[in-house]
Amino acid sequence: MSIERFPVGMEMDIAYPEFRATVTLLSTTQLKFEIKEGPFARTEVVDIHVVPLGNSLFAVSWQEEHGATVATVHDYDCGLSHSCATLPDGRFLRSTGRFTITRPADVLFDDRPQRNKALVLEAMTALFQRHDASVVERLYAEDYIQHNPAIPQGRNALQVLVAEMSQEVHYEPGRMVAEGDFVAIHGRIRGWADVPQVVVDLFRIEGGKLAEHWDVLQNEVPVKASVGGIAMFDPGEDVRHGADPATAGGDLHRCIELTASV
């Protein structure tokens, strides 16, 4: 991630425990903050230094006119601002505040869909191709919610299911669609039932882990038996319809970035 993805133009209200601030990102070198009430109340435009940390994280630091120095990490995935300030009298103030965006950036960048697609693809192939139950703890949230009525709730139940799964089970990923914190993946699974099944899995991602899952399965009908004469599933569909091969179902060799849990 480069500094060009810093959300210039964005205005946000940040609710820290000690005070509330309105922050406007004027450029990659300046921001304006306004604190309306309390002992820190003032408005100032400051020169900033911005360092992109990846996964929609930016470190922003500055020195204020009266001598305070501030370093913050803005997490635009989770809507959090982590701030550390040394005040003119030497006191050190450490705060985390949740922010609400009141005006969007001039140019919108959102890396979550691509990162989330990579996360879902890794999970589906690790569990249902390689049968690797050890990845569940790393990829799934501790309070994982399961909507499939045939599978018990929770991450531990999923680990047991994968560990005891028949070696005949094999998953083929296809087209993926992602928006915000949700990813849908179209695939085919063999060995789960008596006949191959075509499935759409929908995941909700939270804190860089899979937090909730829904699925719909349908027995695969061969093309020759299909009224429309078109296959229900094609494992190369994602690449042929314009997806990035690095995160499409046909390529399992890629670098996976996971958002750190906050």
C-alpha positions, 0 to 999 in steps of 0.5 A: 500500500502506498501513500497515494491511498491516504484518504485525502479530503476525508473528515471524521469525528473521533470519540476518544475517552478524554475528548472528541475531535473532528479531523480533516485530512487536507493532504498527505502533508497537512491535517486540521483538527478541532476539539470543541470542548474540554481542556484540550479545546482548540482548532489547528492546522498541522504539518504531518508525516504519513507512513502507510503500514498496509491493510488500510493502516496509516501512521500519522505524526505531527507537532502542535503549535504549543509543543505537544507531539502526537503519533496516531495510527488510523485503522480505516478497516475497523474505524479506530484511531490509536493516539499517543501524545506527549503534552507540553507539561510532559504528561503522556496521553494514550487513547483509542477512539472510534471514528465516524466518517462525516465526509468521504475522501476525494478518491476512495480506495478500499483494499478489503475486498481483495484481502477478504477474497484471498482469506476466503480462498485460503480457508476453503482450499486449506479445509476442503482440499488439503484437509488441514484443520490446523488453519481454523484457529488462524483464519476463523474468529473465536466466536464463529457463527455457522448457519448450516443446520448440519454443522454445529456452532463454533470454531472448535466444531469446524476443526473436528469436522475437518479432522474427521472428514473423508479424504474423498472430499475435494473442493474446487473454487470458482467465481468470487464476489466481494464487497466491504466485509462480505465475500461470496464464492461459487464452487463445486464439492465432491465427496460431501454427498453422494453426488458432486454438489455446486455451492455458494458460500457467503462469509462475513469477515471481521478483524481479518478473520471469518466470523460468519458463514451461510451456504446454499448447495445444489446437486450438480446436473451434467450438461447433457441432462441440463435443459439449458445445455450449460454447465452449472459450474466451471472451475475457470470461470473467475479468471475468464470473467476478468478476475485477477488471477492472483486471487481467482479460484484457479491459482492457489499460489499467492501472498495472503494479507490478513488484517490484524485483530484490534 
